[in-house]
Amino acid sequence: MKLKTIKIIHKRGRKSPWGARYYATPTKPVVRFFETKAEAEAYRHELLETFRRQAIEALQQASVPAQGHTVADVVERFIEDAKARGLRPASISGYKSHMRPLGRYFPGRTLGSLTVPELEAFTRRPNWALTTQKTTWRIIRILFNSVDITPPKKTWDWPVTDEDEPEFLTPAQAQLYLDNAPERIKAAVALGLFAGIRQAEIEKLTEANINRIDKIIRIPASVAKKRRARVLDNLPQNLWDILSTWELNASPLRFVHEAYRRDLRAIHHFNWISNGPRHSFASFHVAWKGYDGQRHFNLCETADILGHINGLDLLNRHYRGLASSAQADEYFKIGLKV
């Protein structure tokens, strides 16, 4: 049974206004209503546990004969199960791009028959970047674990490389991003630059997730990368000044498109940086809010906004010291040009 997405809904005017809803089929919703939100949340949790247990049992039953199936069969079974477990589309796409070539490389072979030298030859291709090789090896081990086969142990050491510095925008570049964005996506660009929301998350947000009166943004679990809801408050005022100018549509926002990227490259001679607005927000927010009254470094506020609950070390290593407090003040005063 596929793992369902269960949402809490509220219907005014009902004696029992709080409900938990999921879809038994793509067009058939199942809803149960309760008098309080707490009851609905408890029922939702109970359903999720039931669905997870059923998905695990189905996986365990399917894994028994998997050792005798071809690599391609095991890969397709893994991908289908990943969909059933509710993995985000980007994760499933990554599994497809790394696992399916394995099935084509070893046609007719079973997973258990593959040797470490064969897997090394598949993984350590000269035309593959080191990060691609490492990711492929990690996913191969995940595939072995999924069917209860002891994963292979590599017999080589990866080359030692320097960690890349995160790319981020200067305040002047951020102003250009905002000024030159098409009108219909300016609000979405601002959410990336001044709230640090991931591009993939912004594309799924609606007006209902953005409370401009109380100045709160809620990223639902169904949208968040880690599948955990997070609430963004205490965001810079320039974000709300920009958002107040636009009526956000009820449909998801569209953050970026190729024409916009081409315009930036052609007119301003710098390339689009993947998730550059988020990296920029993190770099400047750490410098802007990074110290308390006693000048002790404090990353918690930035971590809460970015959703890095246990990632203070990551924030410290990646973003601290990239920008000055003066640059941060300039960045968070960016606004629309009249």
ZISUL-V562768 format. One record per backbone hydrogen bond with DSSP energy under -0.5 kcal/mol. CO is the residue of the C=O (numbers start at 1). NH is the residue of the N-H. Records with the same first field share a line. If there is no record, write none. Layout:
CO: NH, NH
This chain:
4: 6
5: 7
7: 9, 21
9: 19
10: 12
11: 14
15: 17
17: 11
18: 34
19: 9
20: 32
21: 7
22: 24, 30
25: 28
27: 29
28: 24, 25
30: 22
32: 20
34: 18
36: 40
37: 41
38: 42
39: 43
40: 44
41: 45
42: 46
43: 47
44: 48
45: 49
46: 50
47: 51
48: 52
49: 53
50: 54
51: 55
52: 56
53: 57
54: 58
55: 59
56: 60
57: 61
58: 62
59: 63
60: 64
61: 64
63: 66
64: 67
65: 68
66: 69
67: 112
69: 111
70: 74
71: 75
72: 76
73: 77
74: 78
75: 79
76: 80
77: 81
78: 82
79: 83
80: 84
81: 85
82: 87
83: 86
84: 3
88: 91, 92
89: 93
90: 94
91: 95
92: 96
93: 97
94: 98
95: 99
96: 100
99: 102, 103
100: 104
101: 105
102: 106
104: 107
106: 109
109: 71
110: 113
111: 114
115: 119
116: 120
117: 121
118: 122
119: 123
120: 124
123: 125
125: 128
129: 133
130: 134
131: 135
132: 136
133: 137
134: 138
135: 139
136: 140
137: 141
138: 142
139: 143
140: 144
141: 145
142: 146
143: 147
144: 147, 149
145: 148
159: 161
170: 174
171: 175
172: 176
173: 177
174: 178
175: 179
176: 180
177: 181
178: 181
182: 185, 186
183: 186
185: 189
186: 190
187: 191
188: 192
189: 193
190: 194
191: 195, 197
192: 196
194: 236
198: 202
199: 203
201: 204, 205
202: 205, 253
205: 253
206: 209
207: 210
209: 211, 218
210: 212
211: 215, 216
216: 211
217: 219, 232
218: 220
219: 230
220: 223, 224
224: 227
230: 219
231: 233
232: 217
236: 239, 240
237: 241
238: 242
239: 243
240: 244
242: 245
243: 246
246: 248
249: 207
253: 255
257: 260, 261
258: 262
259: 263
260: 264
261: 265
262: 266
263: 267
264: 268, 270
265: 269
272: 274
273: 276
275: 279
276: 280
277: 281
278: 282
279: 283
280: 284
281: 285
282: 286
283: 287
284: 288
285: 289
286: 290
290: 298
292: 295
296: 292
299: 303
300: 304
301: 305
302: 306
303: 307, 308
307: 309
308: 311
311: 315
312: 316
313: 317
314: 318
315: 319, 320
316: 320
319: 322
324: 328
325: 329
326: 330
327: 331
328: 332
330: 333
331: 334
336: 338
